[in-house]
Amino acid sequence: MSRSDNNDSLGARLAGLEDPGALGRLRVAVAARADAEGLLDVAWTTTDSPVGPLLLAASPRGLLRIAYTAQEAPEAVLDRLAARISPRVLERPERLDEPRRQLEQYFSGARRAFELDCDQALIGPYARRVLGRTAQIPFGATLSYAEVAAEAGSPRGARAAGNALGSNPIPIVIPCHRVLRAGGALGGYTGGLDRKRTLLALEGVRVIG
């Protein structure tokens, strides 16, 4: 084969990679190969929901992250996962099939409790106590920040509990939207108050403000 033929062949391959479909197929193949060889530490995908598009990420230990991509750019979320967990982060929707299925059931009214393993690698020691108690709040019920703090072992730690809830890396599944101010006012929410209202309304909770 002549040098000209080699150049033509290389040019054809490069032209193929400029095709978005070809690039997409290449990414899928690379992710599948990495997964099969145990080289994928964080799998991610995106999904639509009534509260906007969500980015889901999981490690082999379980669901690691749910991000509201209207609030956080996907690239920024993935960069932080690469820095804190592992640089081996690839799009692999199949690994998130069960979280997506359960979220769809929740939003359709067919599910009241999630049955998912969660990886707490992004959650600090105090936040684990706060979010552990928060995870036990049942569908349609609420607690106040002070109540969550007290039950997490810090009776005067409502502000610290609020900070822990605000940094919850797995909202919806760990239902920090079910924590309100004393008296029933909304308080804060990492996804914005409109999303908090929507989630509470879906569960039949009436709030003040």
N, C-alpha and C positions, 0 to 999 in steps of 0.2 A: 504494500500500500504506500502510495507517495505521501510526501509531507502535505501536499495540497489536500489529499483525501483525508488525512488525519485532522487537518484544520477544519475541513467541512464537517466531519463527524463531531468534533468538539463543539463547533458552532451550533449544530443541530441539538446537541444535548443541552447547551446553555440556553438556547431558545426555548426548549421544552420547559426549563425551570422558570422561565419568565411567565409561563402560563399559570394563573392562580390555581387552576384545578390540579396541575401537576405538582405544584408546591404543597397543596393541601394533602395530596396522596403521599408525598414524601414525608411530611410531618407525621401522618398517621402511621406510616411504616416504621419510621424511626422510633416513635413512642411505643409501638407494639413490640419492636425488637428489644428496646431498653427494658420494658416491663417483663418480657419473657426471660431476660438474662439477669433479672434482679437488680437492675441499675436505675430503677425509677423510685425515687424517695417521696416525691409529692406529685400526685396526679390532680389535674384540675379540669374544670369545664364551666360553661355558663348555662344558665337556664332562665326563662322568663317566669314571672310571678305577678300576682295582683299588686305587689308592692314594688314592682320594677325589676329589672334584670339583676340576677344574682350570680356571683362567682362562687363556686364550690371547690374546695380543695381537700384532699384526703391523703394521709400517710398510710402505710400498712397497718398502723394501730387504730385507725378510724378517721372520722370526719374531723378536720383540722381547722377549717375556716369557711365562713359564709360572709361574703362582702356585698354590700349594696354598691353596685358599680356606678350608680348615679352620684354617689358620695365619694367613692374612691376609684380612681382609674385602675382598670385591671392590671396594667403594666406596673403600677406602683405596688399593688397588692402582691403580685408575683415576685417583684424585686425584694420585698421584705421577707417573703417566704424563703427565697433563695438565700438571703443573708442570715436568717435566724434558724432555718431548719436544714436546708441542703440546697446546693446549686442544681441538683438533679431534679428539676421541676419540668414536667412536660404535660401537654394537653392529652388527656386520656379519658374521654367521656364514659367509657364502659366501667371504669372504676368507681364512678359516682352514680351509677344507675339506681341503687337502693336509696340513697339520700334524695335523689330527684323524685323517685316514686313516692316516698313518704311525704315530701313537701307538697307534691301535687295533691295527695290525699288530704293533707291538712287544709290546704287552701280551698278544696272543694267541699269541705265539711265532713269528709269520710274518716278522718283520723283526729283523735284528741290527744294522743300521746305518741311521742317518737320512740322508736326502738332501734337506736343506732349506737354503735360504739363511737366514742369521741376521743380524740387525741388531745390531751391537755398541755402539750408542749409549749403553747403560746400563752399559758395562764400561769401567773405567779402564785406563790404559796397562799397569801391572804385572799387573793381573788378566787382561788380554788374553793376556799371555805364559803365565800359569798355566793359564787356561782353554783356550787354544789347545793346550797339551800335553795337558790332560785330555781334550779332544775326540778325541785320537788313541788313547786307551786302548780296545782292542777289547772287544767283547761278551764277558763271562765272564772278563775279566782285571782285575787291580787293580795299582795302584802305591801306595806310601806317600807321605805328605805330604812327607817329605824327598826322595824321588825326584822328585816333581813339581817341588819347589822347585829342585833341582839342574838338572833339565832345562830349567827356565824361566830359568836363569842366575843363581840365588841359592842356592848350596850350603848356606848357613846360614840360609835363610829359610823354614824349615818353618812357623813360626808365621804369618808374613805370607802364605804360600801358603794356609794354613788359612783365614785371614780372606778371602782372595780367593775361595776355594771357597765359603765361607759366604755370600758376597754374589752368587753366581752367579744371574743373572736368568733363565736358561733351563735349569733343571734337567731331568734325564732326557735331553733332546736333547744338551746338554753334560753328560756323565755324571759329575758330581762324586761320585755315590754309589760310584764305582769307586776312590775314594781312601780308603785306610785308614791306621790307625796302624801303625808298625813292629811286626811280630809278628802282624798280622792283626786287631787289635781295631778296632771300628767307627769310633771317633773321633766327629766331629760330623756333623750334616746339617741344613740349613735347614728341611727338611720333617719333621724328627723322626726318631729312630732306628728306629722301627717301619717307617716308609716306606723307609728305607735298607735295612733287612733284607729287606723285601718285594722291592725292586728287585734286590738281589743274589741272592736266592733264585730269582727269575724267570730269572736268567742262570746259575744253577747254581753260584754262589759260596758257599762255606761260610765263616762268619766266627766269630771268638771273641767271646763276650759278646753 
